[in-house]
Amino acid sequence: HAILSALDITDAVTHTEMRLSSSGPKLIETHTRMGGDYIHILTEETTGVDLGEIHVALALGEKPDVRPGIASRGAAVRFMSGRAGRVVSIDLPAVDVAKGIHDARSYVKVGMVTSGRSASLDRFGHVLAVGASRAEADRIADQAVAECRFVVETPERAASTFQAPQLEPALLAEATA
Protein backbone atom coordinates (compact mmCIF):
# COMPACT_ATOMS: atom_id res chain seq x y z
CA HIS A 1 0.00 0.00 0.00
CA ALA A 2 2.84 2.41 0.85
CA ILE A 3 4.40 1.91 -2.58
CA LEU A 4 1.17 2.71 -4.42
CA SER A 5 0.49 5.68 -2.15
CA ALA A 6 3.98 7.02 -2.84
CA LEU A 7 3.20 6.82 -6.57
CA ASP A 8 -0.15 8.56 -5.91
CA ILE A 9 -2.09 5.56 -7.20
CA THR A 10 -5.37 5.47 -5.32
CA ASP A 11 -8.02 4.12 -7.70
CA ALA A 12 -6.67 1.50 -10.07
CA VAL A 13 -6.28 -2.19 -10.72
CA THR A 14 -2.63 -2.83 -9.95
CA HIS A 15 -0.18 -5.68 -10.08
CA THR A 16 2.69 -5.56 -7.60
CA GLU A 17 5.35 -8.20 -7.16
CA MET A 18 7.44 -8.41 -4.01
CA ARG A 19 10.16 -10.78 -2.88
CA LEU A 20 10.50 -11.59 0.80
CA SER A 21 14.16 -11.48 1.81
CA SER A 22 16.05 -11.84 5.07
CA SER A 23 16.18 -8.02 5.25
CA GLY A 24 12.46 -7.58 4.57
CA PRO A 25 10.22 -7.27 1.49
CA LYS A 26 11.80 -6.05 -1.76
CA LEU A 27 9.84 -4.50 -4.61
CA ILE A 28 10.25 -6.28 -7.93
CA GLU A 29 7.68 -4.35 -9.95
CA THR A 30 4.38 -2.52 -9.77
CA HIS A 31 2.11 -1.26 -12.51
CA THR A 32 -1.48 -0.20 -13.13
CA ARG A 33 -2.47 -3.35 -14.97
CA MET A 34 -3.82 -6.79 -14.23
CA GLY A 35 -1.30 -9.51 -13.48
CA GLY A 36 -0.58 -12.25 -15.99
CA ASP A 37 -0.60 -16.02 -15.59
CA TYR A 38 -4.38 -16.16 -15.03
CA ILE A 39 -4.19 -14.10 -11.81
CA HIS A 40 -7.38 -12.27 -12.83
CA ILE A 41 -9.21 -15.58 -13.24
CA LEU A 42 -7.89 -16.93 -9.93
CA THR A 43 -9.07 -13.70 -8.27
CA GLU A 44 -12.54 -13.96 -9.77
CA GLU A 45 -12.86 -17.66 -8.94
CA THR A 46 -11.88 -17.10 -5.30
CA THR A 47 -13.64 -13.80 -4.57
CA GLY A 48 -16.16 -13.13 -7.33
CA VAL A 49 -14.31 -9.89 -8.10
CA ASP A 50 -13.85 -9.31 -11.86
CA LEU A 51 -10.65 -7.27 -12.22
CA GLY A 52 -11.32 -6.62 -15.91
CA GLU A 53 -14.72 -5.13 -15.13
CA ILE A 54 -13.20 -2.98 -12.38
CA HIS A 55 -10.42 -1.81 -14.70
CA VAL A 56 -12.95 -0.67 -17.33
CA ALA A 57 -15.23 0.96 -14.76
CA LEU A 58 -12.34 2.97 -13.30
CA ALA A 59 -11.26 4.06 -16.79
CA LEU A 60 -14.81 5.36 -17.34
CA GLY A 61 -14.70 7.31 -14.09
CA GLU A 62 -17.10 4.99 -12.29
CA LYS A 63 -16.75 3.76 -8.71
CA PRO A 64 -17.10 -0.04 -8.97
CA ASP A 65 -18.10 -2.27 -6.08
CA VAL A 66 -14.98 -4.26 -5.23
CA ARG A 67 -16.40 -6.26 -2.32
CA PRO A 68 -16.07 -10.03 -2.66
CA GLY A 69 -19.25 -11.46 -4.14
CA ILE A 70 -18.84 -15.10 -3.17
CA ALA A 71 -17.73 -17.02 -0.13
CA SER A 72 -13.99 -17.53 -0.07
CA ARG A 73 -12.72 -20.64 -1.83
CA GLY A 74 -9.47 -21.80 -3.38
CA ALA A 75 -8.16 -21.79 -6.94
CA ALA A 76 -4.89 -23.05 -8.40
CA VAL A 77 -3.16 -22.91 -11.76
CA ARG A 78 -0.32 -25.18 -12.84
CA PHE A 79 1.83 -24.50 -15.90
CA MET A 80 3.64 -27.25 -17.78
CA SER A 81 6.76 -27.26 -19.91
CA GLY A 82 8.75 -30.04 -21.54
CA ARG A 83 11.76 -31.20 -23.48
CA ALA A 84 12.95 -29.87 -26.80
CA GLY A 85 11.69 -31.82 -29.78
CA ARG A 86 8.66 -32.39 -32.01
CA VAL A 87 5.30 -32.94 -30.29
CA VAL A 88 3.84 -36.29 -31.34
CA SER A 89 0.72 -36.46 -29.16
CA ILE A 90 -1.09 -34.63 -26.38
CA ASP A 91 -3.53 -35.99 -23.80
CA LEU A 92 -5.17 -33.68 -21.27
CA PRO A 93 -7.89 -34.31 -18.68
CA ALA A 94 -11.38 -33.19 -19.62
CA VAL A 95 -12.66 -29.91 -18.24
CA ASP A 96 -15.18 -30.87 -15.57
CA VAL A 97 -16.32 -27.95 -13.41
CA ALA A 98 -18.26 -30.31 -11.13
CA LYS A 99 -14.95 -32.05 -10.29
CA GLY A 100 -13.10 -28.73 -9.95
CA ILE A 101 -11.23 -28.77 -13.27
CA HIS A 102 -12.16 -25.41 -14.80
CA ASP A 103 -9.57 -25.35 -17.59
CA ALA A 104 -7.04 -27.73 -19.15
CA ARG A 105 -5.29 -26.31 -22.18
CA SER A 106 -2.34 -27.18 -24.38
CA TYR A 107 -0.36 -24.33 -25.90
CA VAL A 108 1.52 -26.74 -28.17
CA LYS A 109 0.08 -28.65 -31.09
CA VAL A 110 1.02 -31.99 -32.62
CA GLY A 111 3.88 -31.41 -35.05
CA MET A 112 5.17 -28.31 -33.25
CA VAL A 113 8.88 -28.14 -32.46
CA THR A 114 9.49 -27.09 -28.85
CA SER A 115 12.53 -25.43 -27.28
CA GLY A 116 12.64 -27.28 -23.96
CA ARG A 117 12.91 -24.04 -21.98
CA SER A 118 10.60 -23.31 -19.05
CA ALA A 119 9.99 -19.63 -19.84
CA SER A 120 6.40 -18.36 -20.09
CA LEU A 121 6.35 -18.40 -23.90
CA ASP A 122 7.73 -21.94 -24.01
CA ARG A 123 5.13 -23.56 -21.77
CA PHE A 124 3.31 -26.65 -22.98
CA GLY A 125 0.01 -25.74 -21.29
CA HIS A 126 -1.85 -25.30 -18.03
CA VAL A 127 -4.60 -26.62 -15.81
CA LEU A 128 -6.79 -24.44 -13.58
CA ALA A 129 -8.70 -25.91 -10.66
CA VAL A 130 -11.17 -24.59 -8.09
CA GLY A 131 -12.04 -26.13 -4.74
CA ALA A 132 -13.68 -25.32 -1.44
CA SER A 133 -10.24 -24.41 -0.05
CA ARG A 134 -6.75 -23.68 -1.35
CA ALA A 135 -5.64 -27.17 -0.27
CA GLU A 136 -8.50 -28.77 -2.23
CA ALA A 137 -7.78 -26.65 -5.32
CA ASP A 138 -4.08 -27.58 -5.09
CA ARG A 139 -4.98 -31.29 -4.85
CA ILE A 140 -7.33 -31.11 -7.84
CA ALA A 141 -4.77 -29.17 -9.91
CA ASP A 142 -1.95 -31.57 -9.03
CA GLN A 143 -4.13 -34.57 -9.90
CA ALA A 144 -5.13 -32.99 -13.23
CA VAL A 145 -1.49 -32.26 -14.06
CA ALA A 146 -0.61 -35.88 -13.29
CA GLU A 147 -3.11 -36.88 -16.02
CA CYS A 148 -1.45 -34.66 -18.65
CA ARG A 149 0.74 -36.46 -21.19
CA PHE A 150 2.89 -34.90 -23.91
CA VAL A 151 4.74 -37.25 -26.24
CA VAL A 152 7.77 -35.49 -27.71
CA GLU A 153 10.11 -36.89 -30.35
CA THR A 154 13.66 -35.85 -29.51
CA PRO A 155 16.90 -36.21 -31.49
CA GLU A 156 18.17 -38.71 -28.87
CA ARG A 157 15.02 -40.87 -28.76
CA ALA A 158 12.31 -41.78 -31.21
CA ALA A 159 9.63 -40.57 -28.78
CA SER A 160 9.53 -39.91 -25.06
CA THR A 161 6.43 -39.40 -22.97
CA PHE A 162 6.60 -36.62 -20.45
CA GLN A 163 4.29 -36.41 -17.50
CA ALA A 164 3.60 -32.90 -16.35
CA PRO A 165 5.06 -31.77 -13.02
CA GLN A 166 3.17 -30.48 -10.02
CA LEU A 167 4.71 -27.02 -9.71
CA GLU A 168 5.99 -24.19 -11.92
CA PRO A 169 8.67 -23.71 -13.12
CA ALA A 170 8.08 -27.07 -14.63
CA LEU A 171 10.61 -29.44 -15.99
CA LEU A 172 8.76 -32.52 -17.08
CA ALA A 173 9.74 -35.86 -15.66
CA GLU A 174 10.63 -38.44 -18.29
CA ALA A 175 8.76 -41.69 -18.50
CA THR A 176 9.53 -44.37 -21.06
CA ALA A 177 7.00 -44.71 -23.84
Disulfide bonds with the S-S distance in Angstrom:
none
